[in-house]
């Protein structure tokens, strides 16, 4: 251990604890985490909550304003909006998480491969990434969703594939940075295999920036899913989705404005939550903020 | 500068070719035989074979691609199945509408985002900074299609101040045109204003701590002159490129905004094409936006070099 390392070990707590402490002291990030946790809990608990089914119609209570019987009111088919909002949270969060998981599972291997191998592999992957980045995210997602066919699954695939280039570029850049570190050179010198170097040194060190990007991309993916569902390319009726609820609500703005209010507020808060959490994670993981 | 632009254009060629390959193969994602879709109810084998020959679907895939790209290079992106118009002609008709919306949205975004970023950076750590950050983050988190719906409800339905939908060509009636576009442009501009505010704040924070600003203050210059003449001028260099790069976001945002406000522009064309299964139009739009986006990137780099001559030395 060098002298600087010894001093750091005496003065500073371990890195993980420092990051956690910074995150805990960041009120905005905590607020973001709380919002996200709230939506995750209601989405997971949807099947056991004492609410009517999201597709259960009541023709005697069509487009009713919020009341004690229906806290958020009812829609054009007499379905309880609170129930549809809660079940809609499942679709939105699922879309956010699955899309980003797709993007990560393709983006990280390709990005690491490009950054590690360089040469032709890098040139080919980088040119393809640049080409995909040239098409605006939502237009690319709409085009993919259109060709794949309208459904929540296809919307998630379309959003995930559209987000792949962001992660390829980030993983490539981070890999190249890690490869310049002394410990990687030492690993090469002692004859560790490429797989071992990538697994032991590259991947663990590129996780923090990817984690920040993933959190922020979940927010983008949730808006993208709502946009696709709003356009009719995502979740199909009668399954609830905040985006498709807004699409329906547009036709009843004068008669039932609450139909448009709740889904928008929910999208706003869940996206705000992920954005605050992402910003907080970025600050906490930034080595300049020790 | 010209050689720089020429070099960048050359580098862009392989990227554009890759995009064209991607766009071409998009149609191969379609399930089923495209000829069956083209023939409709008529399943006569002779007609099906005729259509296969006509659209060269019996050729190997790479030959089909070369045929398609050859025609695309001559400006032939195919015909719209719905309107029977050439795709490029359709795009040419719709683009001015979207450009007007995008320009107005950009003006609104610049008018809100840049001053807010400067004020926020100048008052760093105070309640003004905190408030500006909260507003910016909220602007980034609000889905613009929801904001559009809420504004229609408030401004058009409840207050009756502005029309809820429609389009008036600018050169026919400029005032009415601006009135019709004001609300959609505001909706589209708010998200961009938030992005601009965050970039401006970050650039201003860097500049306000620089030596030349400290020197300007030490010389006894009025604070207003220090901020506007010395700090802002330099902070705006990266912002100009950010504004250029917001083009992609503007186009994507226009898709939803035009849908909500029923504006017959480029965005509405995308959605209509998607729902009418007018795939040639969807392909043409993706290809053209990607090429336009690449050109805007080159313009952003060139602008950055013009505004920051030190870049030319590198």
Interface residues (C-beta under 8 A of the other chain):
Chain A: X127 X128 X130 X131 X132 X134 X135 X136 X137 X138 X139 X140 X142 X143 X144 X145 X146 X147 X148 X149 X219 X223 X226 X227 X230 X231 X232 X233 X246 X249 X250 X253 X254 X257 X260 X261 X263 X264 X267 X268 X269 X271 X272 X275 X276 X279
Chain B: X14 X15 X16 X18 X19 X22 X26 X27 X29 X30 X31 X137 X138 X140 X141 X142 X143 X145 X146 X147 X149 X150 X152 X153 X157 X248 X249 X251 X252 X253 X255 X256 X259 X260 X270 X271 X273 X274 X275 X279 X282 X283 X285 X286 X289 X290 X291 X293 X294 X297
